[in-house]
Amino acid sequence: MSSNEFDNAVKLVKMVDIDDEDNLLMLYGLYKQALQGDCQDFHPFPLICKTKRYDRWSAWNKNKGMSREDAMKNYVKQVYKLIE
């Protein structure tokens, strides 16, 4: 997997309309894992209902232990799957 493929997929996501919040969160988690590795942020406890910050943290943390290379591959794969 080249970083060019990943970069192109990131640009492509910005040009298409993905309106499903679950798909956006999944892509966010893979993107963060690919760029930063495992989530090191503190767990944001939701007060009464889930918050956007909590949802993002959860999406990223689901990829814990995944290599950056695998996260890039999965990100590219999911982007092309969503735009088909």
Backbone hydrogen bonds, N-H to C=O, Kabsch-Sander energy under -0.5 kcal/mol:
donor,donor_aa,acceptor,acceptor_aa,energy
6,F,2,S,-1.5
7,D,3,S,-2.9
8,N,4,N,-2.6
9,A,5,E,-2.0
10,V,6,F,-2.3
11,K,7,D,-2.1
12,L,8,N,-2.3
13,V,9,A,-2.2
14,K,10,V,-1.2
15,M,11,K,-0.7
15,M,12,L,-1.0
16,V,12,L,-1.0
18,I,16,V,-0.9
19,D,17,D,-0.7
21,E,19,D,-0.7
24,L,20,D,-2.1
25,L,21,E,-2.5
26,M,22,D,-2.2
27,L,23,N,-2.4
28,Y,24,L,-2.4
29,G,25,L,-2.6
30,L,26,M,-2.1
31,Y,27,L,-2.7
32,K,28,Y,-2.7
33,Q,29,G,-2.1
34,A,30,L,-2.5
35,L,31,Y,-2.0
36,Q,32,K,-3.2
37,G,32,K,-0.6
37,G,33,Q,-1.4
45,F,43,H,-0.9
55,D,51,T,-2.5
56,R,52,K,-2.4
57,W,53,R,-2.4
58,S,54,Y,-2.7
59,A,55,D,-2.3
60,W,56,R,-2.3
61,N,57,W,-3.0
62,K,58,S,-1.7
63,N,60,W,-1.7
64,K,61,N,-1.7
66,M,63,N,-2.5
71,A,67,S,-2.3
72,M,68,R,-2.3
73,K,69,E,-2.4
74,N,70,D,-2.9
75,Y,71,A,-2.3
76,V,72,M,-2.6
77,K,73,K,-2.6
78,Q,74,N,-2.6
79,V,75,Y,-2.5
80,Y,76,V,-2.2
81,K,77,K,-1.8
82,L,78,Q,-2.3
83,I,79,V,-1.7
84,E,80,Y,-0.7
